[in-house]
């Protein structure tokens, strides 16, 4: 059984922190500045250059 996790991610453009599901279903943008943070790959999310993982939450 695959256990997906949540990720605490920081937007490098505005330093906003938000929590994402590890396996996103579409495009994820920053809630403050609307910068693209992550995209779906059909599996685990691919973070863009403007997103950085701070912590992996179980």
PQR file with spaces between the fields and no chain letter, atoms N, CA, C, O and H, PARSE charges and radii, in Angstrom:
ATOM       1  N    UNK     1       0.845   -1.185    0.000 -0.4000 1.5000
ATOM       2  CA   UNK     1       0.000    0.000    0.000 -0.0000 2.0000
ATOM       3  C    UNK     1       0.888    1.245    0.000  0.5500 1.7000
ATOM       4  O    UNK     1       1.816    1.358    0.801 -0.5500 1.4000
ATOM       5  N    UNK     2       0.595    2.162   -0.894 -0.4000 1.5000
ATOM       6  CA   UNK     2       1.372    3.397   -1.002 -0.0000 2.0000
ATOM       7  C    UNK     2       0.796    4.432   -0.043  0.5500 1.7000
ATOM       8  O    UNK     2      -0.403    4.711   -0.049 -0.5500 1.4000
ATOM       9  H    UNK     2      -0.159    2.071   -1.544  0.4000 1.0000
ATOM      10  N    UNK     3       1.672    4.989    0.773 -0.4000 1.5000
ATOM      11  CA   UNK     3       1.233    6.030    1.711 -0.0000 2.0000
ATOM      12  C    UNK     3       1.732    7.375    1.219  0.5500 1.7000
ATOM      13  O    UNK     3       2.932    7.647    1.258 -0.5500 1.4000
ATOM      14  H    UNK     3       2.646    4.762    0.777  0.4000 1.0000
ATOM      15  N    UNK     4       0.826    8.211    0.762 -0.4000 1.5000
ATOM      16  CA   UNK     4       1.194    9.549    0.305 -0.0000 2.0000
ATOM      17  C    UNK     4       1.289   10.474    1.508  0.5500 1.7000
ATOM      18  O    UNK     4       0.655   10.247    2.538 -0.5500 1.4000
ATOM      19  H    UNK     4      -0.148    7.990    0.731  0.4000 1.0000
ATOM      20  N    UNK     5       2.082   11.507    1.361 -0.4000 1.5000
ATOM      21  CA   UNK     5       2.320   12.434    2.456 -0.0000 2.0000
ATOM      22  C    UNK     5       1.927   13.845    2.040  0.5500 1.7000
ATOM      23  O    UNK     5       1.608   14.104    0.880 -0.5500 1.4000
ATOM      24  H    UNK     5       2.597   11.692    0.524  0.4000 1.0000
ATOM      25  N    UNK     6       1.957   14.740    3.004 -0.4000 1.5000
ATOM      26  CA   UNK     6       1.746   16.147    2.752 -0.0000 2.0000
ATOM      27  C    UNK     6       3.087   16.858    2.827  0.5500 1.7000
ATOM      28  O    UNK     6       3.978   16.436    3.564 -0.5500 1.4000
ATOM      29  H    UNK     6       2.216   14.529    3.946  0.4000 1.0000
ATOM      30  N    UNK     7       3.232   17.934    2.068 -0.4000 1.5000
ATOM      31  CA   UNK     7       4.480   18.688    2.028 -0.0000 2.0000
ATOM      32  C    UNK     7       4.216   20.123    2.445  0.5500 1.7000
ATOM      33  O    UNK     7       3.251   20.742    1.997 -0.5500 1.4000
ATOM      34  H    UNK     7       2.508   18.277    1.470  0.4000 1.0000
ATOM      35  N    UNK     8       5.075   20.648    3.300 -0.4000 1.5000
ATOM      36  CA   UNK     8       5.036   22.074    3.625 -0.0000 2.0000
ATOM      37  C    UNK     8       5.996   22.745    2.656  0.5500 1.7000
ATOM      38  O    UNK     8       7.193   22.456    2.662 -0.5500 1.4000
ATOM      39  H    UNK     8       5.859   20.146    3.664  0.4000 1.0000
ATOM      40  N    UNK     9       5.473   23.643    1.822 -0.4000 1.5000
ATOM      41  CA   UNK     9       6.228   24.238    0.727 -0.0000 2.0000
ATOM      42  C    UNK     9       6.261   25.754    0.892  0.5500 1.7000
ATOM      43  O    UNK     9       5.276   26.366    1.306 -0.5500 1.4000
ATOM      44  H    UNK     9       4.501   23.878    1.818  0.4000 1.0000
ATOM      45  N    UNK    10       7.406   26.353    0.564 -0.4000 1.5000
ATOM      46  CA   UNK    10       7.539   27.814    0.597 -0.0000 2.0000
ATOM      47  C    UNK    10       7.682   28.345   -0.820  0.5500 1.7000
ATOM      48  O    UNK    10       8.451   27.818   -1.624 -0.5500 1.4000
ATOM      49  H    UNK    10       8.206   25.856    0.228  0.4000 1.0000
ATOM      50  N    UNK    11       6.932   29.390   -1.108 -0.4000 1.5000
ATOM      51  CA   UNK    11       7.057   30.078   -2.386 -0.0000 2.0000
ATOM      52  C    UNK    11       8.302   30.964   -2.313  0.5500 1.7000
ATOM      53  O    UNK    11       8.417   31.799   -1.416 -0.5500 1.4000
ATOM      54  H    UNK    11       6.308   29.818   -0.454  0.4000 1.0000
ATOM      55  N    UNK    12       9.221   30.788   -3.243 -0.4000 1.5000
ATOM      56  CA   UNK    12      10.461   31.561   -3.235 -0.0000 2.0000
ATOM      57  C    UNK    12      10.233   33.016   -3.636  0.5500 1.7000
ATOM      58  O    UNK    12      11.064   33.874   -3.336 -0.5500 1.4000
ATOM      59  H    UNK    12       9.128   30.110   -3.972  0.4000 1.0000
ATOM      60  N    UNK    13       9.135   33.303   -4.299 -0.4000 1.5000
ATOM      61  CA   UNK    13       8.863   34.671   -4.747 -0.0000 2.0000
ATOM      62  C    UNK    13       8.359   35.564   -3.607  0.5500 1.7000
ATOM      63  O    UNK    13       8.809   36.701   -3.467 -0.5500 1.4000
ATOM      64  H    UNK    13       8.460   32.607   -4.543  0.4000 1.0000
ATOM      65  N    UNK    14       7.420   35.052   -2.789 -0.4000 1.5000
ATOM      66  CA   UNK    14       6.817   35.884   -1.736 -0.0000 2.0000
ATOM      67  C    UNK    14       6.992   35.315   -0.326  0.5500 1.7000
ATOM      68  O    UNK    14       6.527   35.920    0.640 -0.5500 1.4000
ATOM      69  H    UNK    14       7.054   34.128   -2.903  0.4000 1.0000
ATOM      70  N    UNK    15       7.652   34.167   -0.192 -0.4000 1.5000
ATOM      71  CA   UNK    15       7.909   33.493    1.089 -0.0000 2.0000
ATOM      72  C    UNK    15       6.652   32.995    1.798  0.5500 1.7000
ATOM      73  O    UNK    15       6.683   32.748    3.003 -0.5500 1.4000
ATOM      74  H    UNK    15       8.030   33.676   -0.977  0.4000 1.0000
ATOM      75  N    UNK    16       5.556   32.845    1.073 -0.4000 1.5000
ATOM      76  CA   UNK    16       4.346   32.265    1.642 -0.0000 2.0000
ATOM      77  C    UNK    16       4.560   30.759    1.832  0.5500 1.7000
ATOM      78  O    UNK    16       5.146   30.098    0.975 -0.5500 1.4000
ATOM      79  H    UNK    16       5.531   33.045    0.094  0.4000 1.0000
ATOM      80  N    UNK    17       4.088   30.230    2.948 -0.4000 1.5000
ATOM      81  CA   UNK    17       4.171   28.793    3.210 -0.0000 2.0000
ATOM      82  C    UNK    17       2.776   28.198    3.115  0.5500 1.7000
ATOM      83  O    UNK    17       1.816   28.755    3.649 -0.5500 1.4000
ATOM      84  H    UNK    17       3.612   30.767    3.645  0.4000 1.0000
ATOM      85  N    UNK    18       2.669   27.068    2.436 -0.4000 1.5000
ATOM      86  CA   UNK    18       1.397   26.361    2.356 -0.0000 2.0000
ATOM      87  C    UNK    18       1.648   24.864    2.314  0.5500 1.7000
ATOM      88  O    UNK    18       2.760   24.414    2.039 -0.5500 1.4000
ATOM      89  H    UNK    18       3.448   26.616    2.003  0.4000 1.0000
ATOM      90  N    UNK    19       0.608   24.105    2.589 -0.4000 1.5000
ATOM      91  CA   UNK    19       0.710   22.650    2.651 -0.0000 2.0000
ATOM      92  C    UNK    19       0.049   22.058    1.412  0.5500 1.7000
ATOM      93  O    UNK    19      -1.080   22.403    1.062 -0.5500 1.4000
ATOM      94  H    UNK    19      -0.295   24.470    2.813  0.4000 1.0000
ATOM      95  N    UNK    20       0.785   21.153    0.755 -0.4000 1.5000
ATOM      96  CA   UNK    20       0.305   20.499   -0.455 -0.0000 2.0000
ATOM      97  C    UNK    20       0.252   18.996   -0.243  0.5500 1.7000
ATOM      98  O    UNK    20       0.995   18.450    0.573 -0.5500 1.4000
ATOM      99  H    UNK    20       1.702   20.873    1.040  0.4000 1.0000
ATOM     100  N    UNK    21      -0.620   18.335   -0.975 -0.4000 1.5000
ATOM     101  CA   UNK    21      -0.626   16.882   -1.017 -0.0000 2.0000
ATOM     102  C    UNK    21       0.508   16.444   -1.935  0.5500 1.7000
ATOM     103  O    UNK    21       0.733   17.065   -2.974 -0.5500 1.4000
ATOM     104  H    UNK    21      -1.223   18.779   -1.638  0.4000 1.0000
ATOM     105  N    UNK    22       1.213   15.402   -1.575 -0.4000 1.5000
ATOM     106  CA   UNK    22       2.373   14.927   -2.335 -0.0000 2.0000
ATOM     107  C    UNK    22       2.018   14.541   -3.772  0.5500 1.7000
ATOM     108  O    UNK    22       2.849   14.664   -4.672 -0.5500 1.4000
ATOM     109  H    UNK    22       1.030   14.898   -0.731  0.4000 1.0000
ATOM     110  N    UNK    23       0.804   14.082   -3.985 -0.4000 1.5000
ATOM     111  CA   UNK    23       0.370   13.636   -5.309 -0.0000 2.0000
ATOM     112  C    UNK    23      -0.748   14.548   -5.810  0.5500 1.7000
ATOM     113  O    UNK    23      -1.926   14.193   -5.770 -0.5500 1.4000
ATOM     114  H    UNK    23       0.128   13.982   -3.254  0.4000 1.0000
ATOM     115  N    UNK    24      -0.355   15.724   -6.281 -0.4000 1.5000
ATOM     116  CA   UNK    24      -1.335   16.706   -6.747 -0.0000 2.0000
ATOM     117  C    UNK    24      -1.989   16.232   -8.039  0.5500 1.7000
ATOM     118  O    UNK    24      -1.389   15.480   -8.808 -0.5500 1.4000
ATOM     119  H    UNK    24       0.602   16.013   -6.314  0.4000 1.0000
ATOM     120  N    UNK    25      -3.215   16.673   -8.271 -0.4000 1.5000
ATOM     121  CA   UNK    25      -3.959   16.238   -9.450 -0.0000 2.0000
ATOM     122  C    UNK    25      -3.911   17.255  -10.579  0.5500 1.7000
ATOM     123  O    UNK    25      -4.386   16.977  -11.680 -0.5500 1.4000
ATOM     124  H    UNK    25      -3.702   17.284   -7.647  0.4000 1.0000
ATOM     125  N    UNK    26      -3.353   18.415  -10.325 -0.4000 1.5000
ATOM     126  CA   UNK    26      -3.298   19.450  -11.356 -0.0000 2.0000
ATOM     127  C    UNK    26      -2.177   20.426  -11.051  0.5500 1.7000
ATOM     128  O    UNK    26      -1.173   20.063  -10.438 -0.5500 1.4000
ATOM     129  H    UNK    26      -2.968   18.642   -9.431  0.4000 1.0000
ATOM     130  N    UNK    27      -2.354   21.663  -11.480 -0.4000 1.5000
ATOM     131  CA   UNK    27      -1.363   22.695  -11.214 -0.0000 2.0000
ATOM     132  C    UNK    27      -1.669   23.360   -9.876  0.5500 1.7000
ATOM     133  O    UNK    27      -2.834   23.607   -9.562 -0.5500 1.4000
ATOM     134  H    UNK    27      -3.170   21.958  -11.978  0.4000 1.0000
ATOM     135  N    UNK    28      -0.644   23.652   -9.088 -0.4000 1.5000
ATOM     136  CA   UNK    28      -0.812   24.309   -7.794 -0.0000 2.0000
ATOM     137  C    UNK    28      -0.086   25.644   -7.830  0.5500 1.7000
ATOM     138  O    UNK    28       1.106   25.715   -8.130 -0.5500 1.4000
ATOM     139  H    UNK    28       0.302   23.452   -9.342  0.4000 1.0000
ATOM     140  N    UNK    29      -0.831   26.703   -7.517 -0.4000 1.5000
ATOM     141  CA   UNK    29      -0.261   28.049   -7.500 -0.0000 2.0000
ATOM     142  C    UNK    29      -0.219   28.570   -6.069  0.5500 1.7000
ATOM     143  O    UNK    29      -0.993   28.137   -5.216 -0.5500 1.4000
ATOM     144  H    UNK    29      -1.799   26.645   -7.273  0.4000 1.0000
ATOM     145  N    UNK    30       0.691   29.501   -5.817 -0.4000 1.5000
ATOM     146  CA   UNK    30       0.792   30.156   -4.518 -0.0000 2.0000
ATOM     147  C    UNK    30      -0.515   30.898   -4.242  0.5500 1.7000
ATOM     148  O    UNK    30      -1.070   31.536   -5.137 -0.5500 1.4000
ATOM     149  H    UNK    30       1.321   29.853   -6.510  0.4000 1.0000
ATOM     150  N    UNK    31      -0.994   30.817   -3.028 -0.4000 1.5000
ATOM     151  CA   UNK    31      -2.256   31.462   -2.677 -0.0000 2.0000
ATOM     152  C    UNK    31      -2.125   32.974   -2.555  0.5500 1.7000
ATOM     153  O    UNK    31      -3.131   33.682   -2.595 -0.5500 1.4000
ATOM     154  H    UNK    31      -0.543   30.299   -2.302  0.4000 1.0000
ATOM     155  N    UNK    32      -0.903   33.481   -2.407 -0.4000 1.5000
ATOM     156  CA   UNK    32      -0.691   34.915   -2.244 -0.0000 2.0000
ATOM     157  C    UNK    32      -0.353   35.593   -3.566  0.5500 1.7000
ATOM     158  O    UNK    32      -1.027   36.545   -3.961 -0.5500 1.4000
ATOM     159  H    UNK    32      -0.085   32.906   -2.375  0.4000 1.0000
ATOM     160  N    UNK    33       0.693   35.111   -4.261 -0.4000 1.5000
ATOM     161  CA   UNK    33       1.179   35.798   -5.468 -0.0000 2.0000
ATOM     162  C    UNK    33       0.813   35.086   -6.766  0.5500 1.7000
ATOM     163  O    UNK    33       1.117   35.587   -7.849 -0.5500 1.4000
ATOM     164  H    UNK    33       1.241   34.339   -3.940  0.4000 1.0000
ATOM     165  N    UNK    34       0.168   33.931   -6.674 -0.4000 1.5000
ATOM     166  CA   UNK    34      -0.300   33.161   -7.831 -0.0000 2.0000
ATOM     167  C    UNK    34       0.843   32.580   -8.681  0.5500 1.7000
ATOM     168  O    UNK    34       0.616   32.222   -9.837 -0.5500 1.4000
ATOM     169  H    UNK    34      -0.079   33.524   -5.795  0.4000 1.0000
ATOM     170  N    UNK    35       2.043   32.483   -8.143 -0.4000 1.5000
ATOM     171  CA   UNK    35       3.182   31.870   -8.836 -0.0000 2.0000
ATOM     172  C    UNK    35       2.996   30.351   -8.855  0.5500 1.7000
ATOM     173  O    UNK    35       2.553   29.777   -7.861 -0.5500 1.4000
ATOM     174  H    UNK    35       2.228   32.774   -7.204  0.4000 1.0000
ATOM     175  N    UNK    36       3.324   29.698   -9.961 -0.4000 1.5000
ATOM     176  CA   UNK    36       3.204   28.246  -10.075 -0.0000 2.0000
ATOM     177  C    UNK    36       4.198   27.575   -9.134  0.5500 1.7000
ATOM     178  O    UNK    36       5.393   27.865   -9.188 -0.5500 1.4000
ATOM     179  H    UNK    36       3.684   30.164  -10.768  0.4000 1.0000
ATOM     180  N    UNK    37       3.714   26.678   -8.269 -0.4000 1.5000
ATOM     181  CA   UNK    37       4.565   25.990   -7.301 -0.0000 2.0000
ATOM     182  C    UNK    37       4.801   24.537   -7.692  0.5500 1.7000
ATOM     183  O    UNK    37       5.928   24.048   -7.610 -0.5500 1.4000
ATOM     184  H    UNK    37       2.743   26.443   -8.225  0.4000 1.0000
ATOM     185  N    UNK    38       3.742   23.841   -8.118 -0.4000 1.5000
ATOM     186  CA   UNK    38       3.861   22.411   -8.428 -0.0000 2.0000
ATOM     187  C    UNK    38       2.915   22.031   -9.555  0.5500 1.7000
ATOM     188  O    UNK    38       1.893   22.679   -9.780 -0.5500 1.4000
ATOM     189  H    UNK    38       2.827   24.238   -8.185  0.4000 1.0000
ATOM     190  N    UNK    39       3.281   20.961  -10.260 -0.4000 1.5000
ATOM     191  CA   UNK    39       2.438   20.421  -11.316 -0.0000 2.0000
ATOM     192  C    UNK    39       2.323   18.907  -11.152  0.5500 1.7000
ATOM     193  O    UNK    39       3.165   18.272  -10.518 -0.5500 1.4000
ATOM     194  H    UNK    39       4.112   20.435  -10.077  0.4000 1.0000
ATOM     195  N    UNK    40       1.287   18.353  -11.722 -0.4000 1.5000
ATOM     196  CA   UNK    40       1.052   16.917  -11.664 -0.0000 2.0000
ATOM     197  C    UNK    40       1.921   16.192  -12.682  0.5500 1.7000
ATOM     198  O    UNK    40       2.153   16.694  -13.781 -0.5500 1.4000
ATOM     199  H    UNK    40       0.602   18.869  -12.237  0.4000 1.0000
ATOM     200  N    UNK    41       2.399   15.006  -12.309 -0.4000 1.5000
ATOM     201  CA   UNK    41       3.163   14.168  -13.228 -0.0000 2.0000
ATOM     202  C    UNK    41       2.478   12.825  -13.433  0.5500 1.7000
ATOM     203  O    UNK    41       3.012   11.952  -14.117 -0.5500 1.4000
ATOM     204  H    UNK    41       2.209   14.598  -11.415  0.4000 1.0000
ATOM     205  N    UNK    42       1.314   12.658  -12.851 -0.4000 1.5000
ATOM     206  CA   UNK    42       0.636   11.373  -12.891 -0.0000 2.0000
ATOM     207  C    UNK    42       0.996   10.534  -11.676  0.5500 1.7000
ATOM     208  O    UNK    42       0.448    9.449  -11.479 -0.5500 1.4000
ATOM     209  H    UNK    42       0.880   13.368  -12.296  0.4000 1.0000
ATOM     210  N    UNK    43       1.899   11.025  -10.878 -0.4000 1.5000
ATOM     211  CA   UNK    43       2.333   10.385   -9.634 -0.0000 2.0000
ATOM     212  C    UNK    43       2.636   11.480   -8.634  0.5500 1.7000
ATOM     213  O    UNK    43       1.760   12.271   -8.283 -0.5500 1.4000
ATOM     214  H    UNK    43       2.344   11.906  -11.038  0.4000 1.0000
ATOM     215  N    UNK    44       3.872   11.525   -8.175 -0.4000 1.5000
ATOM     216  CA   UNK    44       4.269   12.567   -7.237 -0.0000 2.0000
ATOM     217  C    UNK    44       4.379   13.911   -7.950  0.5500 1.7000
ATOM     218  O    UNK    44       4.645   13.980   -9.150 -0.5500 1.4000
ATOM     219  H    UNK    44       4.584   10.882   -8.459  0.4000 1.0000
ATOM     220  N    UNK    45       4.171   14.963   -7.188 -0.4000 1.5000
ATOM     221  CA   UNK    45       4.203   16.317   -7.743 -0.0000 2.0000
ATOM     222  C    UNK    45       5.619   16.697   -8.166  0.5500 1.7000
ATOM     223  O    UNK    45       6.601   16.259   -7.568 -0.5500 1.4000
ATOM     224  H    UNK    45       3.955   14.907   -6.213  0.4000 1.0000
ATOM     225  N    UNK    46       5.701   17.522   -9.209 -0.4000 1.5000
ATOM     226  CA   UNK    46       6.982   18.099   -9.622 -0.0000 2.0000
ATOM     227  C    UNK    46       6.968   19.554   -9.189  0.5500 1.7000
ATOM     228  O    UNK    46       6.134   20.335   -9.646 -0.5500 1.4000
ATOM     229  H    UNK    46       4.903   17.878   -9.694  0.4000 1.0000
ATOM     230  N    UNK    47       7.891   19.920   -8.306 -0.4000 1.5000
ATOM     231  CA   UNK    47       7.961   21.295   -7.842 -0.0000 2.0000
ATOM     232  C    UNK    47       8.667   22.154   -8.871  0.5500 1.7000
ATOM     233  O    UNK    47       9.643   21.728   -9.487 -0.5500 1.4000
ATOM     234  H    UNK    47       8.568   19.286   -7.934  0.4000 1.0000
ATOM     235  N    UNK    48       8.171   23.360   -9.053 -0.4000 1.5000
ATOM     236  CA   UNK    48       8.821   24.298   -9.964 -0.0000 2.0000
ATOM     237  C    UNK    48       9.973   24.974   -9.234  0.5500 1.7000
ATOM     238  O    UNK    48      10.195   24.730   -8.048 -0.5500 1.4000
ATOM     239  H    UNK    48       7.378   23.707   -8.553  0.4000 1.0000
ATOM     240  N    UNK    49      10.699   25.818   -9.941 -0.4000 1.5000
ATOM     241  CA   UNK    49      11.847   26.498   -9.334 -0.0000 2.0000
ATOM     242  C    UNK    49      11.423   27.496   -8.271  0.5500 1.7000
ATOM     243  O    UNK    49      12.250   27.913   -7.460 -0.5500 1.4000
ATOM     244  H    UNK    49      10.519   26.017  -10.905  0.4000 1.0000
ATOM     245  N    UNK    50      10.150   27.893   -8.253 -0.4000 1.5000
ATOM     246  CA   UNK    50       9.691   28.851   -7.256 -0.0000 2.0000
ATOM     247  C    UNK    50       9.151   28.184   -5.996  0.5500 1.7000
ATOM     248  O    UNK    50       8.730   28.882   -5.073 -0.5500 1.4000
ATOM     249  H    UNK    50       9.478   27.554   -8.912  0.4000 1.0000
ATOM     250  N    UNK    51       9.151   26.857   -5.929 -0.4000 1.5000
ATOM     251  CA   UNK    51       8.683   26.142   -4.750 -0.0000 2.0000
ATOM     252  C    UNK    51       9.800   25.359   -4.086  0.5500 1.7000
ATOM     253  O    UNK    51      10.609   24.728   -4.766 -0.5500 1.4000
ATOM     254  H    UNK    51       9.493   26.289   -6.679  0.4000 1.0000
ATOM     255  N    UNK    52       9.849   25.397   -2.751 -0.4000 1.5000
ATOM     256  CA   UNK    52      10.878   24.667   -2.014 -0.0000 2.0000
ATOM     257  C    UNK    52      10.227   23.937   -0.851  0.5500 1.7000
ATOM     258  O    UNK    52       9.437   24.526   -0.113 -0.5500 1.4000
ATOM     259  H    UNK    52       9.192   25.910   -2.199  0.4000 1.0000
ATOM     260  N    UNK    53      10.552   22.656   -0.680 -0.4000 1.5000
ATOM     261  CA   UNK    53      10.004   21.848    0.403 -0.0000 2.0000
ATOM     262  C    UNK    53      10.705   22.209    1.702  0.5500 1.7000
ATOM     263  O    UNK    53      11.933   22.191    1.783 -0.5500 1.4000
ATOM     264  H    UNK    53      11.193   22.177   -1.280  0.4000 1.0000
ATOM     265  N    UNK    54       9.916   22.536    2.716 -0.4000 1.5000
ATOM     266  CA   UNK    54      10.452   22.848    4.039 -0.0000 2.0000
ATOM     267  C    UNK    54      10.382   21.642    4.956  0.5500 1.7000
ATOM     268  O    UNK    54      11.272   21.418    5.777 -0.5500 1.4000
ATOM     269  H    UNK    54       8.918   22.551    2.650  0.4000 1.0000
ATOM     270  N    UNK    55       9.301   20.857    4.806 -0.4000 1.5000
ATOM     271  CA   UNK    55       9.070   19.763    5.733 -0.0000 2.0000
ATOM     272  C    UNK    55       8.142   18.736    5.084  0.5500 1.7000
ATOM     273  O    UNK    55       7.259   19.096    4.306 -0.5500 1.4000
ATOM     274  H    UNK    55       8.579   21.040    4.139  0.4000 1.0000
ATOM     275  N    UNK    56       8.344   17.470    5.402 -0.4000 1.5000
ATOM     276  CA   UNK    56       7.454   16.392    4.971 -0.0000 2.0000
ATOM     277  C    UNK    56       6.624   15.993    6.173  0.5500 1.7000
ATOM     278  O    UNK    56       7.166   15.614    7.211 -0.5500 1.4000
ATOM     279  H    UNK    56       9.062   17.177    6.034  0.4000 1.0000
ATOM     280  N    UNK    57       5.315   16.078    6.037 -0.4000 1.5000
ATOM     281  CA   UNK    57       4.396   15.784    7.141 -0.0000 2.0000
ATOM     282  C    UNK    57       3.788   14.403    6.932  0.5500 1.7000
ATOM     283  O    UNK    57       3.441   14.050    5.805 -0.5500 1.4000
ATOM     284  H    UNK    57       4.875   16.386    5.194  0.4000 1.0000
ATOM     285  N    UNK    58       3.654   13.622    7.986 -0.4000 1.5000
ATOM     286  CA   UNK    58       3.052   12.287    7.903 -0.0000 2.0000
ATOM     287  C    UNK    58       1.571   12.333    8.165  0.5500 1.7000
ATOM     288  O    UNK    58       0.906   11.297    8.135 -0.5500 1.4000
ATOM     289  H    UNK    58       3.935   13.909    8.901  0.4000 1.0000
